[in-house]
């Protein structure tokens, strides 16, 4: 993380940890957690302004889009039309072209609807958007997203907000090995060590929201994730030792008394 | 007077009210928002030109916390 970060659609994002801004107690806690995480990019949702309460604080009072990269998402959209409408509005708001697409297929699991997701990716790319795509951990579908112009592949570790961690390490590895665009594990990470595992598999980054926001002490957890992602990346770069069936003494036997 | 629908709620506004006036009424003219007018996105430069009339549907959106 000291050097590099992730390059997405030509843009350098300085931290491999991207954080969500939902589910916090209040905006002050959101801002503190974002700060502690060291993230250079945050996801945000697009919603109606509350017209009944003019004085209510808003997110941009606490997080400055000039200082941190906003990644507008399409959370809550269940078809391609809703997703496109949301991201066009996001683009109008601040000129954002780099966006996170997520088209859901089921309210209970929040699993992505991959048919609508691929359709939306195509349409958005055609309109000039740079699309980071939330998807299932199916390597064939991930490849199709890449072939259709996705700027980053974002497979789930497990269902959104479940905290179940990486359920299919093999598939995530396959996606990492085949992809030429960044692979960022999105959704389902439960605790810091899950993020380390994802990074050790060679993922380019992780996106965390619930695991930080729903921790008993979110700001400390944000720092834990920052360190976990750095450790995982360093470990991946270092290349782990081989696993062996038998022991291998760490102290030399020569000169034994 | 004109009856319009703003963010799903029926409201009454003065006649000859523009989209820009509507934003000002809700103190949103200096905030990061986007406006959809009868299904079409209206850019900031054109807000003063669009005068509201009966049955218009307006959506004003902004960024909130999300994952």
Boltz contact constraints between the chains, C-beta under 6 A:
constraints:
  - contact:
      token1: [A, 20]
      token2: [B, 67]
      max_distance: 6.0
  - contact:
      token1: [A, 21]
      token2: [B, 65]
      max_distance: 6.0
  - contact:
      token1: [A, 22]
      token2: [B, 65]
      max_distance: 6.0
  - contact:
      token1: [A, 22]
      token2: [B, 66]
      max_distance: 6.0
  - contact:
      token1: [A, 22]
      token2: [B, 67]
      max_distance: 6.0
  - contact:
      token1: [A, 30]
      token2: [B, 65]
      max_distance: 6.0
  - contact:
      token1: [A, 43]
      token2: [B, 66]
      max_distance: 6.0
  - contact:
      token1: [A, 43]
      token2: [B, 67]
      max_distance: 6.0
  - contact:
      token1: [A, 44]
      token2: [B, 63]
      max_distance: 6.0
  - contact:
      token1: [A, 44]
      token2: [B, 66]
      max_distance: 6.0
  - contact:
      token1: [A, 45]
      token2: [B, 64]
      max_distance: 6.0
  - contact:
      token1: [A, 45]
      token2: [B, 66]
      max_distance: 6.0
  - contact:
      token1: [A, 46]
      token2: [B, 61]
      max_distance: 6.0
  - contact:
      token1: [A, 47]
      token2: [B, 64]
      max_distance: 6.0
  - contact:
      token1: [A, 48]
      token2: [B, 7]
      max_distance: 6.0
  - contact:
      token1: [A, 48]
      token2: [B, 61]
      max_distance: 6.0
  - contact:
      token1: [A, 49]
      token2: [B, 60]
      max_distance: 6.0
  - contact:
      token1: [A, 49]
      token2: [B, 62]
      max_distance: 6.0
  - contact:
      token1: [A, 51]
      token2: [B, 6]
      max_distance: 6.0
  - contact:
      token1: [A, 51]
      token2: [B, 7]
      max_distance: 6.0
  - contact:
      token1: [A, 51]
      token2: [B, 26]
      max_distance: 6.0
  - contact:
      token1: [A, 54]
      token2: [B, 26]
      max_distance: 6.0
  - contact:
      token1: [A, 54]
      token2: [B, 27]
      max_distance: 6.0
  - contact:
      token1: [A, 59]
      token2: [B, 63]
      max_distance: 6.0
  - contact:
      token1: [A, 59]
      token2: [B, 64]
      max_distance: 6.0
  - contact:
      token1: [A, 59]
      token2: [B, 65]
      max_distance: 6.0
  - contact:
      token1: [A, 60]
      token2: [B, 32]
      max_distance: 6.0
  - contact:
      token1: [A, 73]
      token2: [B, 66]
      max_distance: 6.0
  - contact:
      token1: [A, 75]
      token2: [B, 66]
      max_distance: 6.0
  - contact:
      token1: [A, 88]
      token2: [B, 41]
      max_distance: 6.0
  - contact:
      token1: [A, 89]
      token2: [B, 34]
      max_distance: 6.0
  - contact:
      token1: [A, 89]
      token2: [B, 61]
      max_distance: 6.0
  - contact:
      token1: [A, 92]
      token2: [B, 34]
      max_distance: 6.0
  - contact:
      token1: [A, 92]
      token2: [B, 41]
      max_distance: 6.0
  - contact:
      token1: [A, 93]
      token2: [B, 32]
      max_distance: 6.0
  - contact:
      token1: [A, 93]
      token2: [B, 34]
      max_distance: 6.0
  - contact:
      token1: [A, 209]
      token2: [B, 67]
      max_distance: 6.0
